[in-house]
Amino acid sequence: MSDAELNLPEDKSLLILDDDTPFRTRLGRAMTHRGFEVVEAASVAEALEIAGKNPPAFAVVDLRLGDGDGLQVVKALHSHRADCRVVMLTGYGNIATAVAAVKSGAVDYLSKPADADDVAKALLAAPDAKPAPPDNPMSADRVRWEHIQRVFELCDHNVSETARRLNMHRRTLQRILAKRAPR
């Protein structure tokens, strides 16, 4: 995707907030290649400091972080710069968090792993534009696997508690967890 296709404004500053270092670095590099001036942050505290000192025109914010959640960063960005366009990223996608993100001021909500082209399109989309359907949506098996992994993580990797919450036999859950993620 070229700069002409992206229609970048004059202020190309972009904050990427994610505690997953490899993902943040890859996305930062990809967005730099697309013409953005990237600043990376690994924590809510770091992002709040950046928002206060030099608020960016754009931001890509992870929802769940080690020291808080991205929603407070979205609010801070908008309090320091009302025209900041924020895209919320999360590995824990559901309707409630999507609504909370949009109410906080995010212009879009994408599930991880997000493609850099999708992130750029979401950041630069016209306010009234409807998003195009994804080119490569997750399969139903992958969505199920992601949901199981999220619940497993929320239960602190306790197989019995996860199986109870998912209304699934513990041995069935153990077999699912032992397999690789579906494509």
ABEGO torsion letter per residue (X at the ends): XBAAAAGBBABABBBBBBABAAAAAAAAAAAAAAGBBBBBBABAAAAAAAAAABBBABBBBBABBAAEBAAAAAAAAAAABAABBBBBBBABBBAAAAAAAAAAGBABBBBOBBBAAAAAAAAABBAABBBBBBABBBBAAAAAAAAAAAAAAAAGGBAAAAAAAAGBBAAAAAAAAABBBBX
